[in-house]
């Protein structure tokens, strides 16, 4: 099999790439990164010394970073769902929204998670407070942007939605999206109903006990 994905099903950035693979029904070998798969871990570290998931291997080529992996798949393994629009302006909007979800939703969400994993005397209460404030600003901005849009960058499901799905999924667990942000909450539900993300969520369900801030049963 040409494509191999080194990843973990509970990782937000890994889910981002899994959504893209599932959208276009691409065949690939899942190389689980977990303590009970040491061989996969050793190969992963040799492929990408930064040790950041996911990593895609296509024959003899290694591709890293979730957004780049998704664009690579569109170039070299295209399917019926085009995740990056052809038009330059539309592509810019899609890339901008992708960066928004990674930088202003996924990153502050992870601040909550990583802080909870620290020893109690090493925690950063101020940093967590800042992360919560950033998420509030992100929710408010997104609620305005989504007016008149079905998906993050318009009417077509795209790279931006691959980023949005796990970002908003986990962000709502650590810093709930207020009822006043009706568009954001409705968008999160549309993402959960998308078959590609629904599949990723179900595959990750057995690992929910690993989540340090609880494992909600509502999603």
Secondary structure, DSSP 8 states (H G I E B T S, - for coil): --EEEEE-TT-HHHHHHHHHHHHTT---EEEE-STT-HHHHHHHHHH-TT--S-EEEETTEEEESHHHHHHHHHHHS--SS-SS-SSHHHHHHHHHHHHHHIIIIIHHHHHHHHHHHS-GGG--HHHHHHHHHHHHHHHHHHHHHTTT-SBTTBSS--HHHHHHHHHHHHHHHHS---TT-HHHHHHHHHHHHSHHHHHHHHHHGGGGGG-TT---S--
